[in-house]
Structure formats: C-alpha cells, structure tokens
Amino acid sequence: MRFIPLISSSQGNAAYLEAGGRNILIDAGASAKRLTELLYGVGIDVTRLDAVLVTHEHSDHVQGLGMLSKKYGVPVYMTEKCGNALPKAVAEKLPAENIRCIIPGQEFFLGGLRVLPFPTYHDTVEPIGFCFWEGANKFTYLTDCGHTDKRLTDLCADSDLLFIECNHDVDMVLASNRSYALKHRILSNKGHLSNAACAQLLTELSRRNVGGAILAHLSQECNTPDLARITVESALRVAGSDLRIVVANASGPTGIFEIGEA
C-alpha cells in the first residue's frame, strides 16, 4: 500500500491511496481543478482513479466531488444518508450512475483491497472512517471524530499506519473569538478530536501494535503543527513509546508513505 495525504486541515481534505491494484481518492475537499493539480504533483493522473471514498458530507471533504466524478467518470463510494445530505452545489453535478452506496460495518472489496467503513462521532448524518487491508498490511483513516471509545480504539489497533485527527488545542478554542455555539460544537463529543484526546488515543495504541501515525485535520486557527506534535510526542515519551509521528501538511502533499511489507 502507498498513501499520500494531499491536503489536510479544517479548510480542505483529500488523500490518495494506492493498494490492491486500485487508485483511490479519500475525500475530495477542494475544487476538481485543484485536486487534479495535487494528484499530478505527486505523479498521479486523475484519469487513473478507480474510486472516491467519502467520509461525510461537509464541504471541506466533498467540495470537488461532483465535478471530479462527472468529468472523469469516477465511482463515488459513500453511505446513502451521506449522499442524500450532500451540499446542493455538489449533488447537482454528481451523476447518479456513479454513486455506489456502502453500509457502515459492512466490508467490501476494491480489487484486492478489503475495506471496512465504520461509524464515527461527528455532527453529520452518518460519518464514517475506513480500515483497509491488503494481505497482512493494515491502514486506518479516522478524522472528524468528537471522541473515541473502545470500539474505535480496537478498530485502530494493529494498523501499520494510522491517519488520525488532531484538530485543536482546547485552550486555544476557548480563548478564540469564535461564537459560543461554534466552540461548543467543536468541543462536543460529536465535534473534533483535540490534541490531548489524540495523544491519549495514540498512547493506548502504542501498546497495541500500531506502526506509526499521521496527525491530520489540524485547525488553522486553534492549533499549530508544532503544538500538535509536541502534545502527542510528550504523552508518548511519558508512556515510554517511540511511535513515529508525522504532522500532515495543510495545503499540499505531506509525503509518500509505504505501508507494511515491501
């Protein structure tokens, strides 16, 4: 498996996964033109895409979805509820024949890649994350999740690589000029995962055979890459873990990550 985070922030999210003989875009949170440019920049021709997987319907995850699918004929895999809740500007461009409905908790295959969509905790109609397996190799993608629990921890365990939300610093949210309603939404158990919550999760997972983690979906107003990394690495150090941590780039590709066995 080969994974490339393309953009990751509260403003836009998209990532590329090559596995099982398939070329997959996870989320499409930029214009179709920008997504095409991002893929081209890492050597991927957009016409090679076999699928777009969608975590939920917020615009920072689906902005270019309709046009990309329409222009290049790419199948879109999402839950039925998510499809029904897409922003009008996205839905009206998305050809119905390109939609493939998936069910949380029900595995499916894309070529030789086994995919498990699983429910997460976010203020959308049916948010999901994904576990991917190619042979013995496992990759887990989990963003936009207000809290974690044993179920999610168990799903993340044994991942060769984990792409995990590390959205905000709680004190920065509370001190910001954002409205009370927005602060409450972000900090709720259906909002976003804080640096501290991410650190706690990764500390637990460092004892459960996780190979490394990419910190994702950082708030551009209420977080910084250094703060997210230091918070997580400090907690891991206290726990005696040397788990490898990388912070995802907000506005461009983070790097190429080879997952599992060569």
Backbone hydrogen bonds in HBPLUS format (Angstrom, degrees):
<---DONOR---> <-ACCEPTOR-->    atom                        ^
c    i                          cat <-CA-CA->   ^        H-A-AA   ^      H-
h    n   atom  resd res      DA  || num        DHA   H-A  angle D-A-AA Bond
n    s   type  num  typ     dist DA aas  dist angle  dist       angle   num
A0259-ILE N   A0001-MET O   2.85 MM 258  5.09 172.8  1.85 144.3 146.8     1
A0002-ARG N   A0018-GLU O   2.90 MM  16  5.09 152.8  1.97 144.8 153.0     2
A0018-GLU N   A0002-ARG O   2.81 MM  16  5.09 165.9  1.83 155.4 160.1     3
A0003-PHE N   A0257-PHE O   2.88 MM 254  5.08 164.8  1.90 144.6 149.4     4
A0257-PHE N   A0003-PHE O   2.88 MM 254  5.08 163.7  1.91 154.2 158.8     5
A0004-ILE N   A0016-TYR O   2.82 MM  12  5.06 162.6  1.85 153.9 156.6     6
A0016-TYR N   A0004-ILE O   2.86 MM  12  5.06 168.8  1.87 142.2 145.9     7
A0254-THR N   A0005-PRO O   3.04 MM 249  5.64 148.3  2.15 149.8 156.8     8
A0006-LEU N   A0014-ALA O   2.98 MM   8  5.49 146.0  2.10 134.2 142.5     9
A0007-ILE N   A0014-ALA O   3.17 MM   7  5.42 161.5  2.20 147.0 147.5    10
A0014-ALA N   A0007-ILE O   3.04 MM   7  5.42 157.0  2.09 148.0 143.1    11
A0008-SER N   A0250-ALA O   3.28 MM 242  4.63 141.4  2.44 101.4 112.4    12
A0009-SER N   A0012-GLY O   3.08 MM   3  5.48 128.5  2.36 133.4 146.6    13
A0013-ASN N   A0060-ASP O   2.83 MM  47  5.95 126.1  2.12 153.9 165.8    14
A0029-GLY N   A0013-ASN O   2.81 MM  16  4.69 157.6  1.86 147.1 145.9    15
A0015-ALA N   A0026-ILE O   3.04 MM  11  5.11 138.3  2.22 134.1 145.6    16
A0026-ILE N   A0015-ALA O   2.73 MM  11  5.11 168.2  1.74 150.7 154.9    17
A0017-LEU N   A0024-ILE O   2.81 MM   7  5.08 163.5  1.83 151.5 155.8    18
A0024-ILE N   A0017-LEU O   2.84 MM   7  5.08 162.6  1.87 155.3 159.8    19
A0019-ALA N   A0022-ARG O   3.05 MM   3  5.45 151.1  2.14 149.9 157.2    20
A0022-ARG N   A0019-ALA O   2.88 MM   3  5.45 154.8  1.94 118.4 126.3    21
A0112-GLY N   A0020-GLY O   2.91 MM  92  3.95 172.5  1.92 123.4 123.8    22
A0050-ASP N   A0023-ASN O   2.76 MM  27  5.34 172.5  1.77 152.0 154.8    23
A0025-LEU N   A0051-ALA O   2.96 MM  26  6.33 165.7  1.98 152.9 156.8    24
A0053-LEU N   A0025-LEU O   2.79 MM  28  6.26 156.5  1.84 159.2 167.2    25
A0027-ASP N   A0053-LEU O   2.71 MM  26  5.87 159.4  1.75 168.6 176.1    26
A0028-ALA N   A0061-HIS O   2.66 MM  33  5.21 166.3  1.68 143.8 139.0    27
A0064-GLY N   A0028-ALA O   2.91 MM  36  5.51 157.7  1.96 163.4 168.6    28
A0035-LEU N   A0031-SER O   2.88 MM   4  6.15 164.0  1.91 159.3 163.8    29
A0036-THR N   A0032-ALA O   2.96 MM   4  6.09 155.5  2.02 144.1 150.6    30
A0037-GLU N   A0033-LYS O   3.01 MM   4  6.30 154.0  2.08 146.1 153.2    31
A0038-LEU N   A0034-ARG O   2.86 MM   4  6.12 158.2  1.90 152.8 158.8    32
A0039-LEU N   A0035-LEU O   2.97 MM   4  6.17 163.7  2.00 150.8 154.6    33
A0040-TYR N   A0036-THR O   2.95 MM   4  6.09 162.3  1.98 146.3 151.9    34
A0041-GLY N   A0037-GLU O   2.90 MM   4  6.05 147.0  2.01 144.1 153.1    35
A0042-VAL N   A0039-LEU O   3.06 MM   3  5.45 149.4  2.16 107.7 116.5    36
A0044-ILE N   A0039-LEU O   2.85 MM   5  4.95 162.5  1.88 140.6 136.5    37
A0043-GLY N   A0040-TYR O   3.00 MM   3  4.95 161.0  2.03 109.3 110.6    38
A0048-ARG N   A0045-ASP O   2.84 MM   3  5.57 165.6  1.86 126.2 131.0    39
A0049-LEU N   A0046-VAL O   3.16 MM   3  5.62 168.5  2.18 114.0 117.6    40
A0052-VAL N   A0075-PRO O   2.90 MM  23  6.34 140.7  2.06 153.9 165.6    41
A0077-TYR N   A0052-VAL O   2.74 MM  25  6.04 170.1  1.75 167.8 171.4    42
A0054-VAL N   A0077-TYR O   3.00 MM  23  6.26 155.1  2.07 171.8 169.4    43
A0128-ILE N   A0055-THR O   3.02 MM  73  5.00 149.0  2.12 136.1 145.0    44
A0061-HIS N   A0058-HIS O   2.89 MM   3  5.65 153.4  1.96 125.3 130.3    45
A0062-VAL N   A0059-SER O   3.25 MM   3  4.97 141.3  2.41  93.0 103.5    46
A0063-GLN N   A0059-SER O   3.02 MM   4  4.94 132.5  2.25 146.7 140.6    47
A0065-LEU N   A0062-VAL O   2.99 MM   3  5.02 160.9  2.03 113.5 119.7    48
A0068-LEU N   A0064-GLY O   2.99 MM   4  5.94 162.5  2.02 156.7 162.5    49
A0069-SER N   A0065-LEU O   3.01 MM   4  6.11 168.6  2.03 153.5 156.6    50
A0070-LYS N   A0066-GLY O   2.94 MM   4  6.06 159.5  1.98 148.3 154.8    51
A0071-LYS N   A0067-MET O   2.84 MM   4  5.86 166.8  1.86 152.7 156.2    52
A0072-TYR N   A0068-LEU O   3.08 MM   4  6.05 160.8  2.12 147.0 152.0    53
A0073-GLY N   A0069-SER O   2.74 MM   4  5.03 121.6  2.08 134.5 143.2    54
A0076-VAL N   A0098-ASN O   2.76 MM  22  5.97 163.0  1.79 156.7 159.5    55
A0100-ARG N   A0076-VAL O   2.73 MM  24  5.78 158.2  1.77 168.4 161.4    56
A0078-MET N   A0100-ARG O   3.16 MM  22  6.56 153.1  2.23 157.1 164.9    57
A0102-ILE N   A0078-MET O   2.96 MM  24  5.53 151.2  2.04 121.8 128.9    58
A0083-GLY N   A0079-THR O   2.98 MM   4  6.29 162.9  2.01 153.6 158.0    59
A0084-ASN N   A0080-GLU O   3.02 MM   4  6.29 151.9  2.10 147.9 155.2    60
A0085-ALA N   A0081-LYS O   3.12 MM   4  6.28 125.2  2.44 137.1 150.7    61
A0085-ALA N   A0082-CYS O   3.00 MM   3  5.10 140.2  2.16 100.6 112.6    62
A0090-VAL N   A0087-PRO O   2.92 MM   3  5.36 136.9  2.11 111.2 123.5    63
A0091-ALA N   A0087-PRO O   2.88 MM   4  6.11 169.9  1.89 162.8 165.6    64
A0092-GLU N   A0088-LYS O   2.98 MM   4  5.92 166.7  2.00 155.3 157.0    65
A0093-LYS N   A0090-VAL O   3.15 MM   3  5.61 149.6  2.25 110.3 119.0    66
A0094-LEU N   A0091-ALA O   3.19 MM   3  5.18 140.6  2.35  98.6 109.6    67
A0098-ASN N   A0095-PRO O   2.97 MM   3  5.51 160.0  2.01 116.2 122.8    68
A0099-ILE N   A0096-ALA O   3.19 MM   3  5.53 167.3  2.21 113.1 117.0    69
A0106-GLN N   A0103-ILE O   2.95 MM   3  5.45 158.9  2.00 144.4 144.3    70
A0105-GLY N   A0117-PRO O   2.65 MM  12  5.79 174.4  1.65 159.0 158.5    71
A0108-PHE N   A0115-VAL O   2.96 MM   7  5.38 151.7  2.04 148.3 157.4    72
A0115-VAL N   A0108-PHE O   2.82 MM   7  5.38 164.5  1.84 175.1 175.2    73
A0110-LEU N   A0113-LEU O   2.92 MM   3  5.14 158.9  1.97 147.8 154.5    74
A0113-LEU N   A0110-LEU O   2.99 MM   3  5.14 161.7  2.02 123.7 128.0    75
A0114-ARG N   A0133-TRP O   2.94 MM  19  5.10 166.4  1.96 159.7 157.5    76
A0133-TRP N   A0114-ARG O   2.90 MM  19  5.10 154.5  1.97 146.0 152.0    77
A0116-LEU N   A0131-CYS O   2.87 MM  15  5.07 162.1  1.90 152.1 155.3    78
A0131-CYS N   A0116-LEU O   2.96 MM  15  5.07 152.6  2.03 137.2 146.0    79
A0118-PHE N   A0129-GLY O   2.99 MM  11  5.36 158.9  2.04 132.8 138.5    80
A0129-GLY N   A0118-PHE O   2.87 MM  11  5.36 150.6  1.96 149.8 159.3    81
A0120-THR N   A0127-PRO O   3.08 MM   7  5.52 153.2  2.15 129.2 128.2    82
A0146-GLY N   A0121-TYR O   2.60 MM  25  5.50 165.2  1.62 163.6 164.1    83
A0124-THR N   A0122-HIS O   2.84 MM   2  5.63 140.6  2.00  99.5  90.5    84
A0123-ASP N   A0190-LYS O   2.89 MM  67  5.27 112.1  2.36 160.5 146.7    85
A0130-PHE N   A0141-TYR O   3.02 MM  11  5.18 160.2  2.06 143.4 149.9    86
A0141-TYR N   A0130-PHE O   2.80 MM  11  5.18 166.3  1.82 161.0 165.1    87
A0132-PHE N   A0139-PHE O   2.75 MM   7  5.13 154.1  1.82 157.9 165.7    88
A0139-PHE N   A0132-PHE O   2.91 MM   7  5.13 155.1  1.97 144.0 150.8    89
A0134-GLU N   A0137-ASN O   2.97 MM   3  5.26 153.2  2.05 141.7 150.4    90
A0137-ASN N   A0134-GLU O   3.12 MM   3  5.26 157.2  2.17 127.8 125.4    91
A0160-ASP N   A0138-LYS O   2.82 MM  22  5.46 144.4  1.95 134.9 144.5    92
A0140-THR N   A0161-LEU O   3.14 MM  21  6.61 161.0  2.18 156.6 162.4    93
A0163-PHE N   A0140-THR O   2.85 MM  23  6.18 170.0  1.86 164.2 167.4    94
A0142-LEU N   A0163-PHE O   2.79 MM  21  5.99 176.9  1.79 175.4 176.4    95
A0165-GLU N   A0142-LEU O   2.96 MM  23  6.41 134.4  2.17 156.6 159.1    96
A0153-THR N   A0149-ASP O   2.90 MM   4  6.08 162.9  1.93 157.7 163.5    97
A0154-ASP N   A0150-LYS O   2.82 MM   4  5.93 160.2  1.86 150.7 155.6    98
A0155-LEU N   A0151-ARG O   3.05 MM   4  6.31 149.5  2.15 141.4 149.9    99
A0156-CYS N   A0152-LEU O   2.99 MM   4  6.24 148.0  2.10 147.7 155.6   100
A0157-ALA N   A0153-THR O   3.04 MM   4  6.21 135.4  2.25 144.2 156.0   101
A0158-ASP N   A0208-ARG O   2.98 MM  50  6.11 156.0  2.04 164.7 170.3   102
A0211-GLY N   A0159-SER O   2.92 MM  52  6.44 154.7  1.98 149.1 156.9   103
A0162-LEU N   A0212-GLY O   2.98 MM  50  6.32 144.2  2.11 138.9 150.0   104
A0214-ILE N   A0162-LEU O   2.80 MM  52  6.24 157.5  1.85 160.3 166.0   105
A0164-ILE N   A0214-ILE O   2.96 MM  50  6.15 158.7  2.01 161.7 168.6   106
A0216-ALA N   A0164-ILE O   2.75 MM  52  5.53 157.2  1.80 149.2 148.8   107
A0166-CYS N   A0216-ALA O   2.86 MM  50  5.60 156.3  1.92 161.4 153.3   108
A0167-ASN N   A0193-LEU O   2.75 MM  26  5.62 136.1  1.94 165.9 175.5   109
A0219-SER N   A0167-ASN O   2.71 MM  52  5.25 165.0  1.73 145.5 143.5   110
A0195-ASN N   A0168-HIS O   2.75 MM  27  5.72 154.2  1.81 161.0 157.7   111
A0169-ASP N   A0222-CYS O   2.93 MM  53  6.06 160.7  1.97 176.9 171.8   112
A0172-MET N   A0169-ASP O   3.05 MM   3  5.32 119.9  2.43 103.9 118.8   113
A0173-VAL N   A0169-ASP O   3.05 MM   4  6.42 150.5  2.14 154.2 163.3   114
A0174-LEU N   A0170-VAL O   2.99 MM   4  6.29 166.2  2.01 157.5 160.4   115
A0175-ALA N   A0171-ASP O   2.98 MM   4  6.10 145.4  2.11 142.6 151.7   116
A0176-SER N   A0173-VAL O   3.19 MM   3  5.20 153.0  2.27 101.5 109.6   117
A0183-LYS N   A0179-SER O   2.95 MM   4  6.24 166.1  1.97 155.6 159.7   118
A0184-HIS N   A0180-TYR O   2.86 MM   4  6.03 162.3  1.89 153.0 158.0   119
A0185-ARG N   A0181-ALA O   2.96 MM   4  6.15 153.2  2.03 142.3 149.7   120
A0186-ILE N   A0182-LEU O   2.96 MM   4  6.21 167.3  1.98 156.8 158.7   121
A0187-LEU N   A0183-LYS O   3.01 MM   4  6.14 163.3  2.04 153.1 157.6   122
A0188-SER N   A0184-HIS O   2.96 MM   4  5.81 117.5  2.37 140.2 153.2   123
A0188-SER N   A0185-ARG O   3.38 MM   3  5.29 151.2  2.47  96.8 105.0   124
A0192-HIS N   A0186-ILE O   3.04 MM   6  5.45 165.0  2.06 145.7 140.8   125
A0191-GLY N   A0188-SER O   3.07 MM   3  5.01 149.1  2.17 115.6 111.7   126
A0198-CYS N   A0194-SER O   2.89 MM   4  6.06 159.0  1.93 151.0 157.1   127
A0199-ALA N   A0195-ASN O   2.85 MM   4  6.07 157.8  1.90 149.9 156.4   128
A0200-GLN N   A0196-ALA O   2.95 MM   4  6.19 154.0  2.02 144.9 151.7   129
A0201-LEU N   A0197-ALA O   2.99 MM   4  6.22 160.3  2.03 147.0 152.1   130
A0202-LEU N   A0198-CYS O   2.89 MM   4  6.13 167.5  1.91 156.3 159.4   131
A0203-THR N   A0199-ALA O   2.92 MM   4  6.03 146.6  2.03 143.5 152.7   132
A0204-GLU N   A0200-GLN O   3.18 MM   4  6.47 157.5  2.23 146.1 150.8   133
A0205-LEU N   A0201-LEU O   2.90 MM   4  6.20 160.1  1.94 150.4 156.8   134
A0206-SER N   A0202-LEU O   2.80 MM   4  5.82 134.4  2.00 139.9 150.3   135
A0207-ARG N   A0204-GLU O   3.18 MM   3  5.75 158.0  2.23 111.2 117.7   136
A0208-ARG N   A0205-LEU O   2.79 MM   3  4.75 160.4  1.83 107.8 112.8   137
A0213-ALA N   A0244-ARG O   2.96 MM  31  6.37 158.5  2.01 162.7 169.7   138
A0246-VAL N   A0213-ALA O   3.02 MM  33  6.45 147.7  2.13 153.4 162.3   139
A0215-LEU N   A0246-VAL O   2.73 MM  31  6.18 158.1  1.78 160.9 165.7   140
A0248-ALA N   A0215-LEU O   2.84 MM  33  5.78 174.6  1.84 159.9 161.1   141
A0228-ALA N   A0224-THR O   2.99 MM   4  6.20 169.2  2.00 162.0 164.3   142
A0229-ARG N   A0225-PRO O   3.00 MM   4  6.12 169.3  2.01 150.8 154.0   143
A0230-ILE N   A0226-ASP O   2.86 MM   4  5.95 168.2  1.88 152.4 156.2   144
A0231-THR N   A0227-LEU O   2.95 MM   4  5.99 162.4  1.98 148.7 153.7   145
A0232-VAL N   A0228-ALA O   3.14 MM   4  6.32 165.5  2.16 150.1 153.7   146
A0233-GLU N   A0229-ARG O   2.80 MM   4  5.91 171.4  1.81 158.6 161.5   147
A0234-SER N   A0230-ILE O   2.87 MM   4  5.75 153.8  1.94 143.0 149.9   148
A0235-ALA N   A0231-THR O   3.30 MM   4  6.44 159.1  2.35 139.2 144.1   149
A0236-LEU N   A0232-VAL O   3.00 MM   4  6.25 158.9  2.04 152.9 159.3   150
A0237-ARG N   A0233-GLU O   2.86 MM   4  5.98 151.7  1.94 144.0 151.7   151
A0238-VAL N   A0234-SER O   3.07 MM   4  6.32 159.2  2.11 148.3 152.9   152
A0239-ALA N   A0235-ALA O   3.16 MM   4  6.39 145.0  2.29 138.3 147.7   153
A0239-ALA N   A0236-LEU O   3.09 MM   3  5.00 119.0  2.48  90.4 105.8   154
A0241-SER N   A0236-LEU O   2.82 MM   5  5.06 168.7  1.83 152.4 148.4   155
A0240-GLY N   A0237-ARG O   2.94 MM   3  4.94 155.9  2.00 102.5 110.0   156
